Amino acid sequence: MKSMNVAIRRREFLALAAAPLLRGMPILKIKDISVITTEPAGVRLIVVKVQTDQDGLYGYGCATFTQRADLVVEAVSRYLKPLLLGRPADAIEDTWELMYNSSYWRNGPVLNNAISGVDQALWDIKGRQAGMPVYELLGGKARSAAMIYRHAAGAEIPETIDQARKLMAGGAKAIRLQVGVPGMAAYGAPGGPHQGGAAEQPQDPIFDPEAYVRRSLQLFEAARKELGPEIELLHDVHERVSPRLAVQFAKDMEQFRLFFLEDALSPEDIDYFRQIRAHCTTPLAMGELFNSPHEWTPLIKDSLIDYIRVHVSQAGGLTPARKIANLAETFQVKTAWHGPGDVSPIGHCANVTLDIACRNFGIQEWTMPNDRLLEVFDGYPVVKDGYVYVNEKPGWGVEINEKAAARYPFGSSERGEHKKLNGGWGVVRRPDGTVINQ
């Protein structure tokens, strides 16, 4: 009888000990949602902070849409916060769907960035709760580090090439080249003295697509001669040419063996990718302006591009981005997530997490931080010899100094049109006065 009682007590003890494991972790609830706005590097950054009902457990997510930053702040504070308070913090997929559908009209950049901020914050919380970096929650590493590309640009061709040489000396293995066009605006590079145009507004810059194409071809001819055949070279058209000219430009660039040609077409003209594919083998990257599956799905499933360039917060966060990567892998399309200065360090960590975890990683655009950015954000991923390494701390591994963030409010370091337009972009015209895509 005594041995039987001991056995019963032992079973009861083991059952009680195992109960927390069987139930899993306590269900977290969303207690508060706030928005951190800051501009330490001349770009308006938006981070969403989600706090749970467990003391000290919170997460950060990137919601940066710098050209319409104030609208994203309002979308989070006035619409998503009332919708989400008191809901489970661990039901990420369900939360994403209810945020996405609650507005009825969807797939817009303001809403998507607001959703992204919450979505990434919930992934951060889950990683912190588990004591793991987020990539572990996605299945672990598929590689040790991710190759990056840097930017070299100048008003003149020798200036761009000199910048590229410096980056190569620092270990860069892939470089995007851009050059100014004399007398005109140029994307990603300083332009020359303003020449004016026939129907010009005095304050509006002018861009001539034909002159830009001629200048870019000269740049890459010189670059291949002076930088050699081994360095990977990239170029961003930034959708500023007509579809017909884009086809011809991609064909003419074929001789320079690009890693990829980016945004040769605007999202409104993506059907023309079929013509580019039919005429040349220049690798194509597209997608930083995409908000909707209706934009990226046809390009991926028909293998009309080689690299998907989606801006992760523009698509709605980590949850949809990893699905984009999975879809792309099926059709031999690689990832090249958008990673300029108008992505917060939280967003860069999300990019690198996908880079490390996804089999079909291609390359990662990279922006090096300044001292003020590092003052606000602790945990920026480390770059060495042309590769970026994922943060190994739980969640994204980033902490934000909110007092430091407050020292750099929106508009504090902007100049000219950006300051006048509250962080927005102005207009660029052709010489005849027509407004162009940018």
N, C-alpha and C positions, 0 to 999 in steps of 0.2 A: 504493500500500500504506500509506504514511504517513497519507494522508487517511482511509483506511478505519479505521485503528487509532484515530485521533482521534475519528472518528464513534462507534466502539464505546465508547470511554471516556466520551464525552459522554452516550451513552444510559445507561450504567451509573450515571454520576453523577446523572442526572435520576431514574432509578429509585430510587436510594438516598434522594435528597432527598424524593421523593414518598411513600416507604414509610410514614413516620409518619402522613401524611395519610390514606393508604389504610387503615391499621390503626385510625385514630382515636386518641383519648386512651387512656392506660394504664388498664386496668381497676382501679378502686379496690376495696379490701377494707375491710370494717368491722373496725376494730382494737379499739375499746372503746365502751361505752355507759354513760353516767352520768346521774344525775338531779340537777338543781339545784332546791332547794326554798327559797322565800323569801316573806316577807310584809311588804314595804315600805309597802303602802297599806292594811293591815287586812284583806287577802284572801289566802288561801293560793294561791300561784302555783307551778306545776310546769313546769319546762323540761327536756326531754331533750337531752343533748349526745351526738352521734355523732361519734367520731373515726375517721379513715381511716388506712391504712398509709402515706399520703403525709404527711410531716412538715408540720404547720401547716395541714392541710386538715381542717376539721371543720364541723359544722352544728348549729343549734339548732331545736327544735320545741316547740310549746305542747302540754302535756298536762294543762291545768288543769281539775280537777274538785274545786272547793274543798270541797264538802260531804263528800267521801270521799277526801281527798287522799292519806292514807297508803296506801290500797289501790292507787292508781295507781302510787305509787313502787314498791311490792312487785311489781306486775304487770310493770313494766319491768325491774326488777333481777333478779327470780327466774325470769321466764318468757321475756320477749322477748330479753333479752341473751344467754342461753345458746343460744337458737335462731338468732341472727343473727351472732354473732361468726365472722369468716372469710368471710362471704358478700359478694357484690358490693355495693358502695355505690351503683352507678349503675342497678341494675335495680329502679326504684321500683315499677312496677306489679306485678312478680312478688313483690317483698318484701311489698307490702301484702296480696296474696292469701294468701301463706303465713302471715303473722301472723294474718290474719282467720280462716283455716280451722284453724289449729293448736290452737285451744282446743276445737273441736267445737261447744260451745254458744257462740253469738255474738250480736252486736247488743246488747251491754250497755254501759252508760256507763263502767264501769271499764276494760274491755278497749278500747273504742273510743278513749278518751282516751290510753291507753298507746300504741296503734297510731298515733294522731295525732302524738304526740311524735316517734316515729321517722320517720314519713312526712314531716312538715314539715322535720325535720332533714336528710333525704336531698335534698329539694328545695333547701334552703339550700346544701348541699354542691355540688350540680350547678350552681347559680348562681355560687357562688364559683369553681368549677373553670372555668366558661366565661367568668368575668369579666363577668357580666351580672346584673341584677336578675331575680328569678323571673318577673316578668310578661313579660319578653322570651322566656322559654322557653315561654310559653303563647300566643305569637303576637303579642305587642306590645300597645300601648295601644289601647283603643277610645274613650278619653276622656282629658282632661288631668287631671281631679280628680274626686273623688266627694263629692256632697252628704251632709252628716251631719245627724243630729238630736241635740239635747241634752235634758237632763231638767230640768224645773222642778217642784218639789213643796213643799208646805207643810201645816201643821196646819189652816190656814184658807184659804179661797178667795183673799182679798186677798194673802196671802203667796205663794201659787203664782203669781198674776198678776204680782206685783212681780218675782219671780225670772225669769219669762218675759220681762218688759220688759228686764231687765239682759242676758239672753242675746241678745235681738234687737238691743240696742245694740252688742253685741260681734260682730254679723254673722250670728247664727244665722237660718237661713231655715226651719227646721222644729224644733218643740219638742214633746216629750212632756209632757203635764200630768197630775199626780196630786195628790190632796188627801186629807187625813186625814178620818176619820169620828169625830165626838165620842164619846168613851167606848169606842172600839173600836180594834182593830188595823186597819191599812190597808197595802196593798202600795205601796211606793215613796214613802211619805209618813208623817210622824209622826202617831200617833193621839192621842186625848185621854185624860183620866183614865179608868182602867179601871172599867167598870160592873158586870162580873160576869154570871153566867148561871145558869140553873136547875140544870144538872148539871156545873158547872164544876170543874175542878181548879184550885186557887189559883194555880198558876204559869202556866197556859195562857191566852194571849190569845184574845179573842172577836171574831168577825167576823160581821156580819149582812148577807147579800147584798142584801136589799131596801133597807136603809139606805144601803149603798154606792152602789147604782144611783141613788137619788134625789140623793145628794150629788154624784155625778159629773155628772149632767145639769145641776145648778145651776152647777157649775164651768164647764162648756163654754158655757152660756148667757151667763155673765158674761164669759168669755174672748173670745167672738166680739164682744160689745159693746165691750169695752175694748181688745182687741188688734187688732181690725179683720179684714177678710176675706182679706188677702193672706198672712199668716203661715200656714204649714202646721202643723196641730195633729194630735197623735197621742195615743193612750191605751192603756194596758196593763191588761186585765182580770185577767191572771195566773191564768186558769182557775178563779176562785173562785166562780163562780155556776153555777146549774143550767142545763141545756140550754134549758129553756123560757124562763128569765129572760134567757139570753144572746140568744136570738132577739128578744125584745122590746126589750132594751137596744140591740142593733145597729140595730133599726128606729127607736127613739127618737133615736139619735145621728145619724141620717141628715141631719137638719136643720142640723147644725153643720159639715158638709162636711169630715170628717176626711181626713187623708192616709191613715191606716189605723187600724183597731181591732185590737189585738194580743191573741192568745191568749184569744179569747172563750170557747173550749171547752178542756177537757182532752184529751190524746191519746186517752183512753178513749172520748170522746164525739164524735169527728170526723165521724161520719155526720150529725150535726145541722147541719153546714155547708150541707147541701142546703136545709134549711129557712130558714136565714139568707139564702141566695142568693135563695130564692123570695119573700122578703118585703121586701127592701130592697137598696139599691145601696151601702151603706157598704163601703168597701174593707177587705179582711180580710187580716191577716198571721198566720202560724202556723208553729211548728216548732222553737222553741228547746229543747224537751224531746225532740225526735225522735232516735232512735238507729238506726232501721232504714228501708230502702227501702220496707218494707211500710206505713210510716206516711206518708211524704211522697208516694209515687208516686200513690195514688188521688186525693189532693187536687190534685195538679198536673195529671194527665192529664184530669181532669174539670173543670178550671178553677174549682174551688170556693173557691180563695183567690187573692189578687192579689199577695201577697208571701210568699216562702219565707224563714223566719226561723231556719234551722238554725244551731246553735252548731257551728262548723267542727270543733273537737276532739271534740265529742260524736258527730259523724258518722264520725270516723276520720281527719280530716286534709284536706289540700288535694286529694289524689287523688280521693276520692269527692265532695268539695264541687264541684269543677269539673264533674263528671258531673251532679250535681244541677242546676247552673246551665244546662248544655246541655239537659237534659230540660225544665226550666222554660221556657227560651226558646221551645221548640217550641209550648208551650201558652199563650204570652203571660203567663206569670207572672214577676214581677221578683224580684230578690234583695234581701234586707235582713238580712244576716248578723248574728247576735247579737254585740253588742260592749259589754258592761257591764264593771265593774271586775274581775269574775272571769274575764277573759281576759288573758293575759300580753301584753306588748308584741310578742312574737313572733307571738302569735295575731292581734293587731290588724294587724300587717304582712301576714299571710296574708289577712285579710279585705280589706284595701285592694288587695292584688294582684289578688284576684278582682274587686273593684269596678272596677278600671282595665281589666282584660283582657276582662271578659264584656260582651257586647252588651246583655243584659237587666238591667243594674244598675238598682236602684230607689232605695235610700237606705241609709246606713250609720249604725247606732247608734254613738255615740262617748262615750268617757270621757276626760277630761283627766287627765294624770298629775300626781302631786305630786312634790316635790323628791327624796324618798327613792326613788321609783320610777326617776327619771331618774339617780340616783346608781348604781343597779344596772344599768339598761338604757340603753345609748347607741345612739341611732338611732330614737327614737320618731317616728312620722310627724308632719309639720307640718300644722297647721290654720290656715287663713286665710279670713276672710270667709264662714264657713259651709261650707267645702270642705276635705277632707283630701287631701294630696298624697303620692303613693307615694314610698318611699325609693328613691333612684336608685343606691345602692351595690350591689355584687354580692350575690347571695343575697337574704336579707331585709334586709341592711344593718344588722343589729343586733349589737352586741357586749355581753357580760355581764361585769360586774366580780364575779367569784365571791367575792372577799373581802368586798365590800360586801353581796352577797346573804346571806352567812353572818351578818352583823350583824343581820339581821331574820329570825330563825327562826320557824317555825310557832308560833302562839299568842302572839307577842311583843306584838301590838297589839290582840288581840281582847278583847272585853268580854262579860260576861253569859253568855247561853245559848250563843253561838258558842264561847266559850272552854270552857265546861263540857262541851259536846258535841263537842269536838275539831274545831271548824270546821263542824260539822253544823248543820242547822236543827232547831228544835223542832216543836211542833204548834200549829195554829190550829183553833179550834172555833166552831161556831155557838152561839147563845145556849142551845140545848137540850143542848149538850154533844157534838154530832156532830162528828167530825173532818172537815175540808174539805180539798180539793185546794189546793196552793199551789205 
